[in-house]
């Protein structure tokens, strides 16, 4: 098909899809205005969430990280993770990145990490559309990225631990998004040098992910394997070769990183603490227990109605993009001809990766893994993207309907997006009030402890100040001691004692 013929076909299709008597240019302008206006809804929620992040204060593992970063620097933090805690070198690097700024690093972690993740999801969407030779109204890629971020960040049963708590977020929320970032150079590569660069990035990011989060590494392995299988049917000749080459290097990178983590002294120490060697972790009893636990997790996920926002924005994506018609020779056309294959493969990939992540996390969390929603993020991003993809296929199927039906569907999908954002905003506002109370009490006690230590005190009282189930010294009415010794070290004290009254 020549360029002129292609342009003529696109123009004819555009005229058919426009309302009778309306000019295609006017329809595109209205679509862009409507898309930009709708994008403001999730962006407003994200902006409010980032601002709430200023109320975050250290808690849980942070008490033990901060003194090490302050006193021993980057080398001390890396040694702590690699030699003693869990072997996650990349995790240590991210802890250093925010922990070097002390309390300020915790206060602005949500803003920095949130903007970074939103930018990656936005760029990923725009790159995928460009690769598929699809054109979209202005702002649509940002709308999809923002809705994906909103649902991924805040539909969790405990958004504080999933998004605001740095120690958890870097391992289970930031990590899967960083893995997605490796796909962007591959999607945008047009030359041999660009493809070589994309392959190199895939390997480097793979190593980083392998030493950052075991669960994200598991998801990456499953997704890469599924992509290799799908490439036989959905990618054209040269595209199939490049996709397989990229997947092979990404897989190798994750494998190298995972091997470094697994063989590290810290990982061996962690397995010994929980009695989790490879034979027991993947034994019949452990696999059965993990399956039951994942069933409970799946029940929680599937009954969280706000995830419908991901489907809705996918429907909008399918309805509003143009190009890649039935005669298109390329990835986009191949994908459209095999929707059932895509949906089934996507669902199986999510179920397998989610189950394996549960099995891997079970030795450390035990039965509480079914309520420890902060560790679900590694496979929840895949779930959200799957919903967006299913919605997009539905939207593309509805494009064959009359213009009035398409318009009504687009309006309904936009309303669902807005409703999902409202449904996520209400609990977020309640969380803000709880975080505000904790921040005030934390700051008050922090001033008391610093002042006391400056006067030469060695032992001072401490009142646990928690939010959203965060670990604090003397939790459970003083019965749980951890991490009391870390708090004492942070304030240069010998010991802290349990108190029920704030100073």
C-alpha positions as CSV (number, residue, x, y, z in Angstrom):
1,X,0.0,0.0,0.0
2,X,1.5,3.4,-1.0
3,X,1.6,6.4,1.3
4,X,-1.1,8.2,-0.7
5,X,-3.4,5.2,-0.6
6,X,-2.8,4.8,3.1
7,X,-3.7,8.4,3.8
8,X,-6.8,8.2,1.7
9,X,-7.9,5.0,3.6
10,X,-7.3,6.7,7.0
11,X,-9.2,9.7,5.9
12,X,-12.2,7.6,4.7
13,X,-12.2,5.7,8.0
14,X,-12.0,8.9,10.0
15,X,-15.0,10.3,8.1
16,X,-17.0,7.1,8.8
17,X,-16.2,7.3,12.5
18,X,-17.2,10.9,12.8
19,X,-20.8,12.0,13.5
20,X,-22.9,12.7,10.4
21,X,-22.3,16.2,9.3
22,X,-19.3,16.9,11.5
23,X,-15.9,17.6,10.2
24,X,-13.1,15.2,11.3
25,X,-10.9,18.1,12.5
26,X,-13.7,19.4,14.8
27,X,-14.3,15.9,16.2
28,X,-10.6,15.5,17.0
29,X,-10.5,18.9,18.7
30,X,-13.5,18.0,20.9
31,X,-12.0,14.6,21.7
32,X,-8.7,16.3,22.8
33,X,-10.5,18.9,24.9
34,X,-12.6,16.2,26.6
35,X,-9.6,14.0,27.2
36,X,-7.6,16.8,28.7
37,X,-10.5,17.8,31.0
38,X,-10.9,14.2,32.2
39,X,-7.2,13.8,32.8
40,X,-7.4,16.6,35.4
41,X,-9.4,14.3,37.6
42,X,-6.7,11.6,38.3
43,X,-4.0,14.3,38.2
44,X,-5.7,16.3,40.9
45,X,-6.0,13.2,43.1
46,X,-2.3,12.4,42.5
47,X,-1.3,16.0,43.3
48,X,-3.3,15.8,46.5
49,X,-1.6,12.5,47.4
50,X,1.8,13.9,46.7
51,X,1.1,16.8,49.0
52,X,-0.1,14.5,51.8
53,X,3.3,12.8,51.6
54,X,4.8,15.7,53.5
55,X,3.2,14.1,56.6
56,X,5.2,10.9,56.4
57,X,7.6,10.3,59.3
58,X,10.0,7.4,59.9
59,X,8.7,4.2,61.3
60,X,9.2,0.5,61.2
61,X,12.4,-0.5,59.4
62,X,13.3,3.2,58.9
63,X,14.4,3.4,62.5
64,X,17.1,0.9,61.8
65,X,18.1,2.3,58.3
66,X,18.6,5.9,59.3
67,X,21.3,5.5,61.9
68,X,23.3,3.3,59.5
69,X,23.1,5.8,56.7
70,X,24.0,8.7,59.0
71,X,26.8,7.0,60.8
72,X,28.3,4.5,58.3
73,X,27.3,6.1,55.0
74,X,26.6,4.3,51.7
75,X,29.1,1.5,52.3
76,X,27.6,0.7,55.7
77,X,24.1,0.5,54.3
78,X,25.2,-1.7,51.4
79,X,27.1,-4.0,53.8
80,X,24.1,-4.2,56.1
81,X,21.8,-5.4,53.3
82,X,24.3,-7.6,51.4
83,X,26.0,-9.2,54.4
84,X,23.3,-9.4,57.0
85,X,19.7,-8.4,56.1
86,X,18.5,-9.8,52.8
87,X,21.2,-9.4,50.1
88,X,19.3,-6.7,48.2
89,X,22.1,-4.4,47.0
90,X,19.8,-2.3,44.7
91,X,17.3,-1.9,47.6
92,X,20.2,-0.5,49.7
93,X,21.0,2.0,47.0
94,X,17.4,3.3,47.0
95,X,17.4,3.5,50.8
96,X,20.5,5.5,50.6
97,X,18.9,7.8,48.1
98,X,16.1,8.9,50.4
99,X,17.7,8.0,53.8
100,X,20.6,10.4,53.2
101,X,18.2,13.3,53.7
102,X,16.9,12.0,57.0
103,X,13.3,12.9,57.9
104,X,13.1,15.2,54.9
105,X,13.8,12.3,52.6
106,X,10.8,10.5,54.0
107,X,8.6,13.6,53.8
108,X,9.2,14.1,50.1
109,X,9.6,10.5,49.0
110,X,6.0,10.3,47.8
111,X,6.4,13.3,45.6
112,X,9.7,12.2,44.0
113,X,8.8,8.6,43.6
114,X,5.2,9.4,42.5
115,X,6.2,11.8,39.8
116,X,8.9,9.4,38.6
117,X,6.5,6.5,38.4
118,X,3.8,8.6,36.7
119,X,6.3,9.8,34.2
120,X,7.4,6.2,33.4
121,X,3.8,5.0,33.0
122,X,3.0,8.0,30.8
123,X,6.1,7.5,28.6
124,X,5.3,3.7,28.4
125,X,1.8,4.4,27.1
126,X,2.9,7.0,24.6
127,X,5.8,4.8,23.4
128,X,3.4,1.8,22.9
129,X,1.0,3.9,20.9
130,X,3.8,5.2,18.7
131,X,5.2,1.7,18.2
132,X,1.8,0.4,17.2
133,X,1.4,3.4,14.8
134,X,-1.7,4.6,16.6
135,X,-2.6,8.2,16.9
136,X,-4.5,9.5,20.0
137,X,-6.1,12.7,21.1
138,X,-3.9,15.1,23.0
139,X,-3.6,14.0,26.6
140,X,-4.8,10.4,26.2
141,X,-1.5,8.8,27.0
142,X,-1.2,11.0,30.1
143,X,-4.8,10.0,31.1
144,X,-4.0,6.3,30.8
145,X,-0.8,6.7,32.7
146,X,-2.4,8.8,35.5
147,X,-5.4,6.4,35.9
148,X,-3.0,3.4,36.0
149,X,-0.9,5.2,38.7
150,X,-4.0,6.2,40.7
151,X,-5.5,2.7,40.8
152,X,-2.1,1.0,41.3
153,X,-1.1,3.3,44.2
154,X,-4.3,3.7,46.1
155,X,-6.6,0.7,45.5
156,X,-4.5,-1.3,47.8
157,X,-6.1,-2.1,51.2
158,X,-3.2,-0.2,52.9
159,X,-2.0,2.6,50.6
160,X,0.2,4.0,53.4
161,X,2.5,1.0,53.3
162,X,2.1,0.5,49.6
163,X,2.9,4.1,48.5
164,X,3.9,6.3,51.4
165,X,6.2,4.1,53.4
166,X,9.6,4.3,51.6
167,X,11.0,1.0,53.0
168,X,8.1,-0.9,51.4
169,X,7.5,1.2,48.4
170,X,10.9,0.8,46.9
171,X,10.7,-3.0,47.1
172,X,7.1,-3.6,45.9
173,X,5.7,-0.4,44.3
174,X,8.6,1.4,42.7
175,X,10.4,-1.8,41.6
176,X,7.7,-3.1,39.1
177,X,7.4,0.4,37.6
178,X,11.2,0.6,37.2
179,X,11.0,-2.8,35.4
180,X,8.5,-1.3,33.0
181,X,10.9,1.6,32.3
182,X,13.3,-0.9,30.6
183,X,10.6,-1.5,27.9
184,X,10.5,2.2,26.7
185,X,13.8,2.2,24.9
186,X,12.9,-1.0,23.1
187,X,9.5,0.5,22.0
188,X,11.2,3.7,20.7
189,X,14.2,2.1,19.0
190,X,14.2,2.6,15.2
191,X,17.8,2.0,14.3
192,X,20.3,-0.7,14.9
193,X,22.2,1.5,17.5
194,X,18.9,2.2,19.2
195,X,18.0,-1.5,19.4
196,X,21.5,-2.2,20.8
197,X,21.0,0.5,23.4
198,X,17.6,-1.0,24.4
199,X,19.1,-4.4,24.8
200,X,21.9,-3.0,27.0
201,X,19.3,-1.2,29.1
202,X,17.2,-4.3,29.5
203,X,20.2,-6.3,30.8
204,X,21.3,-3.5,33.3
205,X,17.8,-2.9,34.6
206,X,17.3,-6.7,34.8
207,X,20.3,-7.0,37.1
208,X,19.1,-4.1,39.2
209,X,15.6,-5.6,39.5
210,X,17.1,-9.0,40.4
211,X,19.0,-7.4,43.3
212,X,16.0,-5.2,44.4
213,X,13.0,-7.4,44.8
214,X,12.6,-11.2,44.6
215,X,8.9,-10.8,43.9
216,X,9.4,-8.3,41.0
217,X,12.0,-10.6,39.6
218,X,9.5,-13.5,39.6
219,X,7.0,-11.4,37.8
220,X,9.6,-10.3,35.2
221,X,10.5,-14.0,34.5
222,X,6.9,-14.9,33.9
223,X,6.1,-11.9,31.8
224,X,9.3,-12.3,29.7
225,X,8.5,-16.0,29.1
226,X,4.9,-15.2,28.1
227,X,6.2,-12.5,25.7
228,X,8.6,-14.9,24.1
229,X,5.7,-17.3,23.5
230,X,3.4,-14.6,22.1
231,X,6.1,-13.2,19.8
232,X,5.5,-16.2,17.5
233,X,2.0,-15.0,16.7
234,X,1.8,-11.3,17.2
235,X,5.2,-9.9,16.0
236,X,6.2,-9.5,12.4
237,X,9.4,-11.1,11.1
238,X,12.1,-8.6,12.0
239,X,10.1,-7.4,15.0
240,X,9.9,-10.9,16.3
241,X,13.7,-11.3,16.2
242,X,14.3,-8.0,18.0
243,X,11.6,-8.8,20.6
244,X,13.1,-12.2,21.3
245,X,16.6,-10.8,21.5
246,X,15.5,-8.1,23.9
247,X,13.6,-10.6,26.1
248,X,16.6,-12.9,26.2
249,X,18.9,-10.2,27.5
250,X,16.3,-8.9,30.0
251,X,15.8,-12.5,31.2
252,X,19.6,-12.9,31.5
253,X,19.9,-9.7,33.5
254,X,17.2,-10.6,35.9
255,X,18.8,-14.1,36.3
256,X,22.2,-12.6,37.1
257,X,20.8,-10.2,39.6
258,X,18.7,-12.9,41.2
259,X,21.7,-15.2,41.5
260,X,23.8,-12.4,43.1
261,X,21.0,-11.9,45.6
262,X,20.3,-15.5,46.3
263,X,24.0,-16.4,46.9
264,X,24.6,-13.3,49.1
265,X,25.4,-13.8,52.8
266,X,22.4,-11.6,53.7
267,X,20.0,-13.8,51.7
268,X,21.4,-16.9,53.3
269,X,21.0,-15.3,56.7
270,X,17.4,-14.3,55.9
271,X,16.5,-17.9,54.8
272,X,18.1,-19.3,57.9
273,X,16.0,-16.9,60.1
274,X,12.8,-18.0,58.5
275,X,13.8,-21.6,57.8
276,X,13.2,-21.2,54.1
277,X,15.6,-23.2,51.9
278,X,14.6,-23.9,48.3
279,X,13.4,-27.4,49.0
280,X,11.0,-26.3,51.8
281,X,9.8,-23.1,49.9
282,X,8.8,-25.1,46.8
283,X,7.8,-28.3,48.5
284,X,4.3,-29.8,48.1
285,X,3.0,-28.4,51.4
286,X,4.4,-24.9,50.8
287,X,2.9,-24.8,47.3
288,X,-0.5,-25.9,48.6
289,X,-0.4,-23.3,51.4
290,X,0.7,-20.6,49.0
291,X,-2.2,-21.5,46.6
292,X,-4.7,-21.1,49.4
293,X,-3.2,-17.8,50.5
294,X,-3.2,-16.5,46.9
295,X,-6.9,-17.5,46.7
296,X,-7.6,-15.2,49.6
297,X,-5.6,-12.4,48.1
298,X,-7.3,-12.8,44.8
299,X,-10.7,-12.6,46.5
300,X,-9.7,-9.2,48.0
301,X,-8.4,-7.9,44.7
302,X,-11.4,-9.0,42.6
303,X,-13.8,-7.4,45.0
304,X,-12.1,-4.0,45.1
305,X,-14.4,-2.1,42.8
306,X,-12.1,0.8,42.2
307,X,-10.0,-1.4,39.8
308,X,-12.8,-0.9,37.3
309,X,-11.3,2.5,36.7
310,X,-8.4,0.7,34.8
311,X,-10.9,-1.1,32.6
312,X,-12.8,2.2,31.9
313,X,-9.6,4.1,30.9
314,X,-8.7,1.1,28.6
315,X,-12.1,1.4,26.9
316,X,-11.4,5.1,26.3
317,X,-8.0,4.2,24.9
318,X,-9.6,1.7,22.5
319,X,-12.4,4.1,21.4
320,X,-10.2,7.1,20.8
321,X,-7.1,5.9,19.1
322,X,-6.9,5.8,15.3
323,X,-4.8,3.9,12.9
324,X,-3.7,0.3,12.5
325,X,-6.7,-0.7,10.5
326,X,-7.6,-4.3,9.6
327,X,-5.2,-4.3,6.7
328,X,-2.2,-3.1,8.7
329,X,0.8,-5.4,8.6
330,X,2.4,-5.0,12.0
331,X,2.2,-5.7,15.6
332,X,-0.9,-3.7,16.2
333,X,-2.8,-5.4,13.5
334,X,-1.7,-8.8,14.7
335,X,-2.8,-8.0,18.2
336,X,-6.2,-7.0,17.1
337,X,-6.7,-10.2,15.2
338,X,-6.0,-12.3,18.3
339,X,-7.8,-10.7,21.2
340,X,-8.8,-14.0,22.8
341,X,-5.1,-15.2,22.8
342,X,-4.0,-12.0,24.4
343,X,-6.6,-12.0,27.1
344,X,-6.0,-15.6,28.0
345,X,-2.2,-15.3,28.0
346,X,-2.5,-12.1,30.1
347,X,-4.8,-13.7,32.7
348,X,-2.6,-16.8,33.0
349,X,0.5,-14.6,33.3
350,X,-1.0,-12.6,36.1
351,X,-2.3,-15.7,38.0
352,X,1.0,-17.6,37.7
353,X,3.2,-14.6,38.7
354,X,0.8,-13.7,41.6
355,X,0.8,-17.2,42.9
356,X,4.6,-17.5,42.7
357,X,5.1,-14.2,44.4
358,X,2.8,-15.4,47.2
359,X,4.9,-18.6,47.6
360,X,8.1,-16.6,47.7
361,X,6.8,-14.2,50.3
362,X,5.1,-16.8,52.5
363,X,8.2,-17.9,54.5
364,X,8.8,-14.3,55.7
365,X,5.1,-13.3,56.3
366,X,3.5,-16.6,57.1
367,X,-0.3,-16.6,57.2
368,X,-0.3,-12.8,57.4
369,X,0.7,-12.6,53.7
370,X,-3.1,-12.6,52.9
371,X,-3.4,-9.2,54.7
372,X,0.1,-7.8,54.0
373,X,-1.1,-6.0,50.9
374,X,2.1,-4.0,50.7
375,X,3.9,-7.0,49.1
376,X,1.2,-7.5,46.5
377,X,2.4,-4.5,44.4
378,X,4.9,-6.6,42.5
379,X,2.1,-8.4,40.6
380,X,-0.7,-5.8,41.1
381,X,0.8,-3.5,38.5
382,X,0.5,-6.4,36.0
383,X,-3.1,-6.8,37.0
384,X,-3.9,-3.1,36.5
385,X,-2.2,-3.2,33.1
386,X,-4.1,-6.3,32.1
387,X,-7.4,-4.6,33.0
388,X,-6.4,-1.6,30.8
389,X,-5.5,-3.9,28.0
390,X,-8.9,-5.8,28.3
391,X,-10.7,-2.4,28.3
392,X,-8.8,-1.3,25.2
393,X,-9.8,-4.5,23.3
394,X,-13.4,-3.8,24.3
395,X,-13.1,-0.2,23.1
396,X,-11.7,-1.3,19.8
397,X,-14.5,-3.8,19.4
398,X,-17.1,-1.0,20.1
399,X,-15.6,1.2,17.4
400,X,-17.6,-0.8,14.8
401,X,-20.9,0.4,16.5
402,X,-22.8,3.5,15.5
403,X,-21.4,6.9,16.5
404,X,-24.1,7.4,19.1
405,X,-23.3,4.2,20.9
406,X,-19.5,5.0,20.8
407,X,-20.2,8.4,22.3
408,X,-22.4,7.1,25.0
409,X,-19.8,4.4,25.8
410,X,-17.0,7.0,26.0
411,X,-19.0,9.3,28.3
412,X,-19.9,6.3,30.6
413,X,-16.2,5.2,30.7
414,X,-15.2,8.7,31.6
415,X,-17.8,8.8,34.4
416,X,-16.5,5.5,35.7
417,X,-12.9,6.9,35.7
418,X,-14.0,9.9,37.7
419,X,-16.1,7.7,40.1
420,X,-13.1,5.4,40.7
421,X,-11.0,8.5,41.6
422,X,-13.6,9.7,44.0
423,X,-13.9,6.3,45.5
424,X,-10.1,6.3,46.1
425,X,-10.0,9.9,47.3
426,X,-12.4,9.3,50.3
427,X,-10.2,6.8,52.2
428,X,-7.1,8.9,51.2
429,X,-8.6,11.9,53.0
430,X,-9.2,9.8,56.1
431,X,-5.6,8.6,55.9
432,X,-4.4,12.2,55.6
433,X,-6.1,13.1,59.0
434,X,-4.5,10.0,60.6
435,X,-1.1,10.9,59.2
436,X,-1.4,14.5,60.3
437,X,-2.1,13.4,63.9
438,X,0.9,11.1,63.8
439,X,3.2,13.7,62.3
440,X,2.3,16.2,65.1
441,X,2.9,13.6,67.8
442,X,6.0,12.3,66.1
443,X,7.5,15.8,65.8
444,X,6.6,16.5,69.5
445,X,8.3,13.4,70.7
446,X,11.3,13.8,68.3
447,X,11.9,17.3,69.9
448,X,11.7,15.8,73.4
449,X,14.2,13.0,72.6
450,X,16.7,15.2,70.8
451,X,16.6,17.8,73.6
452,X,17.0,15.1,76.3
453,X,19.9,13.5,74.4
454,X,21.6,16.9,74.0
455,X,21.4,17.4,77.8
456,X,23.2,14.1,78.3
457,X,20.3,11.7,79.1
458,X,21.0,8.0,78.4
459,X,17.5,6.6,79.0
460,X,14.3,8.3,78.0
461,X,10.6,7.2,77.7
462,X,9.1,6.6,74.3
463,X,5.4,6.4,73.4
464,X,4.6,4.3,70.3
465,X,3.1,6.5,67.6
466,X,1.8,4.4,64.7
467,X,-0.4,4.8,61.6
468,X,-1.9,2.1,59.3
469,X,-0.4,-0.7,61.2
470,X,3.2,0.5,61.1
471,X,5.7,-1.2,63.3
472,X,6.7,0.9,66.3
473,X,8.7,0.2,69.5
474,X,6.5,-1.2,72.3
475,X,3.6,-2.0,70.0
476,X,0.8,-4.2,71.2
477,X,0.6,-2.4,74.5
478,X,4.3,-2.6,75.2
479,X,4.8,-6.3,74.4
480,X,6.7,-5.9,71.1
481,X,10.2,-4.4,71.7
482,X,11.3,-4.1,68.0
483,X,12.7,-1.7,66.9
484,X,13.4,0.0,70.3
485,X,17.2,-0.5,70.1
486,X,17.2,1.2,66.6
487,X,15.3,4.2,68.0
488,X,17.8,4.5,70.9
489,X,20.7,4.4,68.4
490,X,19.0,7.0,66.2
491,X,18.8,9.5,69.1
492,X,22.2,8.5,70.6
493,X,20.7,7.0,73.6
494,X,21.5,3.7,75.4
495,X,17.9,2.7,75.9
496,X,14.3,3.9,75.5
497,X,11.5,2.7,77.9
498,X,7.8,2.2,77.3
499,X,5.5,5.1,78.1
500,X,1.8,5.5,77.6
501,X,1.9,9.3,77.7
502,X,3.4,11.6,75.1
503,X,5.9,14.2,76.5
